[in-house]
């Protein structure tokens, strides 16, 4: 477990937010928060850099592109699931 406060107290939560950040699936406020955190946290910055290298290698090895509507469909489902989970917590 990490004691990283800016992206969550556990590795799984921290990585989920980092993936959302890299996928462009966060609000501008969340993006700013994560950018600021990455500047001050070497552990998260290392995870970020590793994920960027992995994504870069994947892009170089894959020439096919998914349909543009796929990203929107996936994001809509993510937001729906997240909304249902938040509603269940209340």
Beta strands, then each sheet from edge to edge (+ up, - down):
end
